[in-house]
């Protein structure tokens, strides 16, 4: 095993770079407003396309259908749906 020693200033510069990199990655992951069904199901933690369709049909989440067989979901409406159904701790 190797041990790497850094001066305090170099350590904090490295730490800032890592934080900056993680923030950029997070922003890239959340830059897309419209997501496909698989991503929507993943965010909602569901495995059934029928459940996803039910949420869509009942108007609980927003969607767009640019082509007949393409349905995209609004990431923000999914997050809002999850927030509305969040339970507060005791």
C-alpha positions in Angstrom: 0.0 0.0 0.0 1.2 3.5 -0.9 0.7 6.5 1.3 0.4 9.9 -0.4 1.2 13.0 1.5 -0.2 16.4 0.4 0.3 19.8 1.7 -2.8 21.3 3.1 -3.3 23.8 0.3 -2.9 21.1 -2.4 -5.4 18.9 -0.5 -8.0 21.6 -0.5 -7.5 22.4 -4.1 -7.9 18.7 -5.0 -11.0 18.5 -2.8 -12.5 21.6 -4.5 -11.9 20.0 -7.9 -13.6 16.8 -6.9 -16.6 18.7 -5.6 -16.7 20.8 -8.8 -16.6 17.6 -10.9 -19.4 16.0 -8.9 -21.6 19.1 -9.3 -21.1 19.2 -13.0 -22.0 15.5 -13.3 -25.1 16.0 -11.2 -26.2 19.0 -13.4 -25.6 17.0 -16.6 -27.7 14.1 -15.2 -30.6 16.5 -14.4 -30.4 18.8 -17.5 -33.0 16.8 -19.5 -36.5 17.9 -18.7 -38.1 15.1 -20.7 -37.2 11.4 -20.0 -38.3 8.1 -21.5 -40.5 5.5 -19.8 -37.6 3.4 -18.4 -36.1 6.5 -16.7 -39.5 7.5 -15.4 -40.1 4.0 -14.0 -36.7 4.1 -12.4 -37.3 7.5 -10.7 -40.7 6.2 -9.4 -39.2 2.9 -8.4 -41.9 1.0 -10.3 -41.4 -2.0 -12.6 -44.8 -2.0 -14.3 -45.6 -0.1 -17.5 -49.2 -0.4 -16.6 -48.7 1.5 -13.4 -46.8 4.2 -15.3 -49.7 4.4 -17.8 -52.2 4.7 -14.9 -50.3 7.6 -13.5 -50.3 9.2 -16.9 -54.0 8.5 -17.6 -55.0 9.9 -14.2 -53.1 13.1 -14.8 -50.7 12.5 -11.9 -47.6 13.0 -14.0 -47.1 15.1 -17.1 -46.2 13.6 -20.4 -45.6 14.5 -24.1 -46.2 12.3 -27.1 -44.2 13.8 -30.0 -44.9 10.7 -32.1 -47.4 7.9 -32.0 -45.2 5.4 -30.2 -43.0 7.8 -28.3 -44.0 9.0 -24.9 -41.8 11.2 -22.8 -42.3 12.2 -19.2 -41.7 15.5 -17.4 -39.0 14.9 -14.8 -40.2 17.8 -12.7 -43.7 16.5 -12.5 -42.4 13.1 -11.4 -40.4 14.8 -8.6 -43.5 16.8 -7.7 -45.5 13.6 -7.5 -43.0 12.0 -5.2 -42.9 15.1 -3.0 -46.7 15.1 -2.7 -46.6 11.5 -1.5 -43.7 11.8 0.8 -44.4 11.0 4.4 -42.9 13.2 7.2 -41.0 11.5 10.0 -42.5 11.4 13.4 
